[in-house]
Amino acid sequence: MGLSYQEGSSWRAYEAVDKVYTGGLHDQSVSEEEESNTIMNTTNTNTIAVASAGESPLHASAFTFDLHFGCQHRITGLFKTQLADGIMGMGNDKSSFWNQMYTEQKMNAKQFSLCFARGENAERNGTTAGAMIMGGVERKLHETPLVYAKNTRSSGHYTVRVRSMYLRTNGGLEAWDNTDEVHKLNVNEIILNSGGVIVDSGTTDTYINRAVSAPFKQLFKEITGFEHSNKGMDLTDDMIEKLPTILVQLEGNEEMNQNAMKDLGEDKPEQVLGLAATIDPEHKFDVLVSIPPYHYIEYDESKKKYVSRVYLDERSGSVLGANTMQGHDVLFDIDNKVVGFAESSCEYSIITGEKLPDFNFTVEPTNIDKDTQEEEGESESNDAKESELKDTASQNIEPSDMSSTENTKYYCKTITCRASVMGIALLMLILTQVFVFWNCINRIISSSSAQSMDTEGMMPVQTSDDEEILRDLDEVSTEIVSSGGGNRIV
């Protein structure tokens, strides 16, 4: 099995099956709270009460199921260079992660939510990047009400319909602030939805069909005074302050948004943050999604320039990627055919009531098959590989502040780390046995030699018994050399 992507990345894999579960760390609870956490699904008729089950590995068996997945043996492109070297299928398909979990009756509703934190960067030793909720949504995360856009497809990609796009001149994070400074793009709704528009967490950036390019760039320049560019912009601090927030108006599910308004005790959609009533009175129950400047503008160290991560050159269709979802808790509700949006910091500590412990991850070298190495021209020398393995083996998973965690147990959590430790222990055991055996043989030889010495010349005389002992020693030494896996220990 395998898949190739438009930007050049690809993977090939063998299908495998293993028991998995979601939630919590592998060797300790996220929270010590004994209270039940309540996860609500959007039907408001079914409440799933989870007694810390998703947070503690002690309760993992309640959520364990047999997952069919692809075990990669060949990767190219971004899978070799980016922090994440795999991909988790969450589309509306039979083989998706959530669907397998639902089929195995480990969640009660065909729903899940993704909340991507507003992180400025990702570190290779681990980054707390948000939260994923299976079977519903965690309302503790929400800073604005959850409002719902229509999902127009019953399978495959989560497809929405864009009603309008806007640029808000003073930037900002929220979709609902300073409506008097919002400027609408002069683009027909049919053009905006040409080829379809999907919400896709697996796409890092946002891609808009190229028919929108000219009006977008024109309005962008009118607001900022400089050209929008994906190749690089020289921006001063004053120019960065002028960057607009992009607002995307999605066709809403009117019935569910009316219910959300009533649940809030409001009688007008203008009072519900996240709805489009204040800027589009004709479509009051549509949804507004904001993409603030620092979600789509990024500083490129290699170019020493700022680049936009909203691309306006798609031949057909548009993708609202992870940088559009960022700063929102996004609910994918397959049961009700909606995609819900609520603005959020996506801090995981909001759920647990406490910060995650500081910890470092061991970054393992990616194994790529021989064919890929030949294609990419990236074969490494044996010395380099040995050095890389030694470096990996030396990385212990420890908290950054050892003094404050005296009673915490630390484990070697990766396969590479454990294999390295076992290998070192085995090597030390063999060396110890060889040392003891060598001493015993020396004592025997010394004793035999002393008895057979010429008393006048003090010259050792080798007997036939000594020859047999030495032959046996040579055979043992040869066996140790040949069985040492390339480690000569004699």
GIKADA-V896930 format. One record per backbone hydrogen bond with DSSP energy under -1.0 kcal/mol. NH is the residue of the N-H (numbers start at 1). CO is the residue of the C=O. E is the energy in kcal/mol with one decimal. If there is no record, write none. Layout:
nh:NH co:CO e:E
nh:NH co:CO e:E
//
This chain:
nh:3 co:11 e:-2.0
nh:5 co:9 e:-3.1
nh:8 co:5 e:-2.0
nh:10 co:76 e:-1.0
nh:11 co:3 e:-2.0
nh:12 co:74 e:-2.5
nh:13 co:1 e:-3.1
nh:14 co:71 e:-2.2
nh:16 co:69 e:-3.3
nh:18 co:67 e:-1.7
nh:20 co:65 e:-2.3
nh:30 co:55 e:-1.4
nh:37 co:50 e:-2.5
nh:39 co:48 e:-1.9
nh:40 co:137 e:-1.1
nh:41 co:46 e:-1.1
nh:44 co:41 e:-1.5
nh:48 co:39 e:-1.8
nh:50 co:37 e:-2.3
nh:52 co:50 e:-2.1
nh:56 co:52 e:-1.4
nh:59 co:56 e:-1.7
nh:60 co:57 e:-1.2
nh:62 co:59 e:-1.6
nh:63 co:60 e:-2.0
nh:65 co:20 e:-2.0
nh:67 co:18 e:-3.0
nh:69 co:16 e:-2.6
nh:71 co:14 e:-3.5
nh:73 co:12 e:-2.5
nh:74 co:12 e:-1.5
nh:76 co:10 e:-2.2
nh:79 co:76 e:-1.2
nh:80 co:77 e:-2.0
nh:82 co:78 e:-3.0
nh:92 co:156 e:-2.1
nh:93 co:91 e:-2.0
nh:96 co:93 e:-1.1
nh:97 co:89 e:-2.8
nh:100 co:96 e:-2.2
nh:101 co:97 e:-2.1
nh:102 co:98 e:-2.4
nh:103 co:99 e:-2.8
nh:104 co:100 e:-1.7
nh:105 co:102 e:-2.0
nh:106 co:101 e:-2.5
nh:111 co:109 e:-2.2
nh:112 co:332 e:-1.3
nh:113 co:133 e:-2.5
nh:114 co:330 e:-2.3
nh:115 co:131 e:-2.6
nh:117 co:129 e:-2.6
nh:119 co:117 e:-1.7
nh:126 co:123 e:-1.6
nh:131 co:115 e:-1.9
nh:133 co:113 e:-2.3
nh:135 co:111 e:-2.7
nh:137 co:40 e:-1.8
nh:141 co:138 e:-1.5
nh:142 co:139 e:-1.3
nh:143 co:343 e:-3.3
nh:147 co:341 e:-2.2
nh:149 co:339 e:-2.7
nh:150 co:251 e:-2.3
nh:151 co:337 e:-2.5
nh:152 co:159 e:-2.8
nh:156 co:92 e:-2.3
nh:160 co:197 e:-2.3
nh:163 co:249 e:-3.3
nh:164 co:249 e:-1.1
nh:166 co:247 e:-2.6
nh:167 co:183 e:-2.6
nh:168 co:245 e:-3.0
nh:169 co:181 e:-2.1
nh:171 co:168 e:-1.3
nh:181 co:178 e:-1.9
nh:182 co:179 e:-1.4
nh:183 co:167 e:-2.5
nh:185 co:165 e:-2.9
nh:187 co:185 e:-1.9
nh:192 co:188 e:-2.2
nh:193 co:189 e:-1.4
nh:194 co:191 e:-1.3
nh:196 co:193 e:-2.3
nh:198 co:318 e:-2.1
nh:199 co:158 e:-2.6
nh:200 co:320 e:-1.9
nh:203 co:200 e:-1.2
nh:206 co:309 e:-1.8
nh:207 co:319 e:-2.4
nh:208 co:311 e:-3.6
nh:210 co:314 e:-3.0
nh:212 co:209 e:-2.2
nh:216 co:212 e:-2.1
nh:217 co:213 e:-2.8
nh:218 co:214 e:-2.2
nh:219 co:215 e:-2.1
nh:220 co:216 e:-2.6
nh:221 co:217 e:-2.2
nh:222 co:218 e:-1.9
nh:223 co:219 e:-1.8
nh:224 co:220 e:-2.5
nh:225 co:221 e:-2.4
nh:233 co:306 e:-2.2
nh:240 co:236 e:-2.2
nh:241 co:237 e:-1.6
nh:243 co:240 e:-1.3
nh:245 co:168 e:-2.0
nh:246 co:291 e:-2.3
nh:247 co:166 e:-2.5
nh:248 co:289 e:-2.7
nh:249 co:164 e:-2.7
nh:250 co:287 e:-3.1
nh:251 co:161 e:-2.8
nh:253 co:148 e:-2.2
nh:257 co:253 e:-2.3
nh:258 co:254 e:-2.3
nh:259 co:255 e:-2.0
nh:260 co:256 e:-2.0
nh:261 co:257 e:-2.0
nh:262 co:258 e:-2.2
nh:263 co:259 e:-2.5
nh:264 co:260 e:-1.2
nh:265 co:262 e:-1.5
nh:266 co:261 e:-2.2
nh:271 co:268 e:-1.7
nh:272 co:269 e:-1.7
nh:275 co:272 e:-1.7
nh:276 co:286 e:-1.8
nh:279 co:276 e:-1.3
nh:280 co:276 e:-2.3
nh:283 co:280 e:-1.6
nh:286 co:283 e:-1.6
nh:287 co:250 e:-2.5
nh:288 co:274 e:-2.6
nh:289 co:248 e:-2.3
nh:291 co:246 e:-2.7
nh:295 co:292 e:-2.1
nh:296 co:293 e:-1.1
nh:297 co:293 e:-2.5
nh:298 co:307 e:-2.8
nh:300 co:305 e:-3.4
nh:304 co:300 e:-2.1
nh:305 co:300 e:-1.2
nh:306 co:233 e:-2.7
nh:307 co:298 e:-3.2
nh:308 co:229 e:-1.8
nh:309 co:296 e:-3.7
nh:311 co:206 e:-2.8
nh:314 co:208 e:-1.8
nh:317 co:194 e:-1.4
nh:318 co:196 e:-2.4
nh:319 co:207 e:-3.2
nh:320 co:198 e:-3.1
nh:321 co:319 e:-1.1
nh:322 co:203 e:-3.4
nh:323 co:204 e:-1.4
nh:324 co:321 e:-1.4
nh:325 co:321 e:-1.7
nh:326 co:322 e:-1.8
nh:327 co:116 e:-3.0
nh:328 co:325 e:-1.5
nh:329 co:342 e:-3.4
nh:330 co:114 e:-3.0
nh:331 co:340 e:-2.0
nh:332 co:112 e:-3.2
nh:333 co:338 e:-2.1
nh:334 co:110 e:-2.0
nh:335 co:110 e:-1.0
nh:338 co:333 e:-1.9
nh:339 co:149 e:-2.6
nh:340 co:331 e:-2.4
nh:341 co:147 e:-2.8
nh:342 co:329 e:-1.2
nh:344 co:327 e:-2.5
nh:350 co:347 e:-1.6
nh:351 co:348 e:-1.2
nh:352 co:348 e:-1.5
nh:353 co:349 e:-2.6
nh:369 co:73 e:-1.2
nh:373 co:369 e:-1.9
nh:374 co:370 e:-2.2
nh:375 co:371 e:-2.3
nh:376 co:372 e:-2.7
nh:377 co:373 e:-1.3
nh:378 co:373 e:-1.7
nh:385 co:381 e:-1.9
nh:386 co:382 e:-2.6
nh:387 co:383 e:-2.3
nh:388 co:384 e:-2.3
nh:389 co:385 e:-2.5
nh:390 co:386 e:-2.3
nh:391 co:387 e:-2.3
nh:392 co:388 e:-2.3
nh:393 co:389 e:-2.7
nh:394 co:390 e:-1.4
nh:395 co:392 e:-1.4
nh:398 co:396 e:-1.1
nh:405 co:402 e:-1.3
nh:408 co:405 e:-1.1
nh:418 co:414 e:-2.5
nh:419 co:415 e:-2.7
nh:420 co:416 e:-2.3
nh:421 co:417 e:-2.3
nh:422 co:418 e:-2.6
nh:423 co:419 e:-2.4
nh:424 co:420 e:-2.4
nh:425 co:421 e:-2.4
nh:426 co:422 e:-2.5
nh:427 co:423 e:-2.3
nh:428 co:424 e:-2.4
nh:429 co:425 e:-2.1
nh:430 co:426 e:-2.3
nh:431 co:427 e:-2.5
nh:432 co:428 e:-2.2
nh:433 co:429 e:-2.3
nh:434 co:430 e:-2.5
nh:435 co:431 e:-2.4
nh:436 co:432 e:-2.3
nh:437 co:433 e:-2.6
nh:438 co:434 e:-2.9
nh:439 co:435 e:-2.0
nh:440 co:436 e:-2.1
nh:441 co:437 e:-2.3
nh:442 co:438 e:-2.3
nh:443 co:439 e:-2.1
nh:444 co:440 e:-2.0
nh:445 co:441 e:-2.7
nh:446 co:442 e:-3.0
nh:447 co:443 e:-2.5
nh:448 co:444 e:-2.5
nh:449 co:445 e:-2.8
nh:450 co:446 e:-2.2
nh:451 co:447 e:-1.4
nh:452 co:448 e:-1.1
nh:454 co:459 e:-1.9
nh:458 co:454 e:-2.0
nh:467 co:463 e:-1.9
nh:468 co:464 e:-1.8
nh:469 co:465 e:-2.1
nh:470 co:466 e:-2.5
nh:471 co:467 e:-2.4
nh:472 co:468 e:-2.3
nh:473 co:469 e:-2.2
nh:474 co:470 e:-2.6
nh:475 co:471 e:-2.1
nh:476 co:472 e:-2.4
nh:477 co:473 e:-2.6
nh:478 co:474 e:-2.4
nh:479 co:475 e:-2.1
nh:480 co:476 e:-2.1
nh:481 co:477 e:-2.2
nh:482 co:478 e:-2.3
nh:483 co:479 e:-1.8
nh:487 co:484 e:-1.5
//
